[in-house]
Amino acid sequence: MVDNYLQDFNLVTRNEKTGTTYMGSFFEGLFVIKDDGSVKQYKNDVFAPSAAWGELGRQLMGLAIDNNDNLWAAAVFSNPQLYAMTPEGAWTSFSVPNIQYGGPIAIDDYGQIWFVGSLGGGVAVYNTNGTVTDKTDDYSYHLSTGQGAGNLPSNVVNCLAKDKNNNIWIGTENGIGIVSNCTAPFDQTPPCDADRPIVQYDKFAGYLFESNN
């Protein structure tokens, strides 16, 4: 069933293999549009209620599809913050430590789920060990400011993206940090700290987009 009154669509992603389009709303949850034109809404039956709107709102801030065609969604103002739907339609939710609210998502070449901790929560990395519906073997890692803790330019993170070399670019209120080839941040030594690129302009050098949001 789909609500009659819909509002605040803010996310869209498409599975090119199946032709299915996923649309996220900042109020109404998730809509799945199949290539045959059928539409299904996931709201109160899947996502936890919003701390801001209670039972009225299911507020999505991130969508991504992994290499196994699992759909990942992150919700703001709710816990659990992270959700996954298998191609068969089975849902699993994840409460991730050190993250109060979810945000934009990127998935690296190792299948790790990177997502923003909204409202100054840094970045979380979640690894299911290839078993989305079995949470007993999962791991997570939290990136924040400071050497050895993630070295982010700021804990206020707005966006992230994976490039073709599997680097994760993290956009913050104080410029950009880049995490390179982080296969397992929860047990890697040294830890997966972000690099802050230094750019040269005439006689001056500084961090890329430093002091820029």
ABEGO torsion letter per residue (X at the ends): XBBABBBGBABBBBBAAAGBBBBBBAAAEBBBBBAAGBBBBBBAAABBBBAAAEAABBBBABBBBBAAGBBBBBBBGBOBABBBBBAAGBBBBBBBBGBABBBBBBBBAAGBBBBBBBGGAEBBBBBAGGBAABAAABBBBBBBBEBGAGGBABABBABBBBBAAGBBBBBBAAEBBBBBGBABAAABOBBBBBBBBBBBBEABBBBBGBGBX
